[in-house]
């Protein structure tokens, strides 16, 4: 797809929608097949295809896919925030334990850095 020409695809969609769809499927399949995450991408493409089929118009399809992306991003953001929160609790626990067990300068620096990140 390195030689992708947007205007050519627009024209193809206008004059030969069936050919456009065939080429679109081929391009998607080529991209998925060349990935290290084939199974994940096939599942994602299946969801995309189902949303396109269920939508009564191309605009509704676009809106459904936009919502799907937004919802997925929201879930990913929440999971990332939770991971950061958990990791900061772990660091606090480690630094508290280390400061009780040792008065070594490294332990004091770790504790100081953990407090600065709060």
C-alpha positions in Angstrom: 0.0 0.0 0.0 3.0 2.3 -0.2 1.7 3.7 -3.5 -1.7 4.5 -2.1 -3.4 7.2 -4.2 -6.5 8.6 -2.4 -8.0 10.3 -5.4 -7.7 7.0 -7.4 -9.6 5.2 -4.7 -12.3 7.9 -4.7 -12.7 7.6 -8.4 -12.8 3.8 -8.3 -15.5 3.9 -5.6 -17.6 6.2 -7.8 -17.3 4.3 -11.1 -16.8 0.7 -10.0 -18.0 0.2 -6.4 -17.6 -3.6 -6.6 -14.0 -3.4 -7.8 -13.4 -0.8 -5.1 -14.7 -3.2 -2.5 -12.7 -6.1 -3.8 -9.5 -4.0 -3.7 -10.3 -2.7 -0.3 -10.7 -6.3 1.0 -7.5 -7.3 -0.7 -5.6 -4.4 0.8 -6.9 -5.1 4.3 -6.1 -8.8 4.0 -2.6 -8.0 2.8 -2.0 -5.7 5.8 -3.4 -8.2 8.3 -1.5 -11.1 6.9 1.8 -9.2 7.1 1.3 -8.4 10.8 2.6 -10.1 13.9 -0.9 -9.8 15.4 -2.9 -11.6 12.7 -5.5 -13.1 15.2 -6.1 -9.8 16.9 -6.4 -7.9 13.6 -8.8 -10.5 12.1 -11.0 -10.1 15.2 -10.9 -6.3 14.9 -11.7 -6.5 11.2 -14.6 -8.8 11.8 -16.0 -6.2 14.3 -15.5 -3.4 11.7 -17.2 -5.5 9.0 -20.2 -6.3 11.2 -20.6 -2.6 12.1 -20.5 -1.7 8.4 -23.1 -4.3 7.6 -25.4 -3.3 10.4 -25.3 0.4 9.5 -28.1 1.5 7.1 -25.9 4.2 5.5 -22.2 4.9 5.0 -22.5 7.9 7.3 -24.0 5.8 10.1 -21.2 3.2 9.4 -18.6 5.9 9.9 -20.3 7.0 13.1 -20.5 3.5 14.5 -16.8 2.9 13.8 -15.9 6.2 15.3 -17.8 5.3 18.5 -16.2 1.8 18.5 -12.7 3.5 18.4 -13.6 6.0 21.1 -15.0 3.3 23.4 -12.0 1.1 22.9 -9.6 4.1 23.5 -11.6 4.9 26.7 -11.2 1.3 28.0 -7.5 1.4 27.2 -7.0 4.7 28.9 -8.8 3.4 32.0 -6.7 0.3 32.1 -3.5 2.3 31.7 -4.5 4.6 34.5 -5.2 1.7 36.7 -1.8 0.1 35.9 -0.1 3.4 36.8 -2.0 3.6 40.0 -1.1 0.0 41.0 2.5 0.5 40.1 2.8 3.6 42.3 1.3 1.7 45.2 3.8 -1.1 44.7 6.7 1.4 44.6 5.5 3.1 47.8 5.3 -0.3 49.5 8.8 -1.2 48.3 10.3 2.1 49.3 8.6 2.0 52.7 10.0 -1.5 53.3 13.4 -0.5 52.1 13.6 2.6 54.2 12.7 0.6 57.3 15.3 -2.1 56.5 18.1 0.2 55.4 19.4 3.7 55.9 21.5 3.2 52.8 21.7 6.4 50.6 20.1 4.5 47.6 17.1 3.6 49.7 16.7 7.2 50.8 16.9 8.3 47.1 14.3 5.8 46.0 11.9 7.0 48.8 12.6 10.7 47.9 11.9 10.0 44.2 8.7 8.2 44.9 7.4 11.0 47.1 8.3 13.5 44.3 6.2 11.6 41.8 3.1 11.9 43.9 
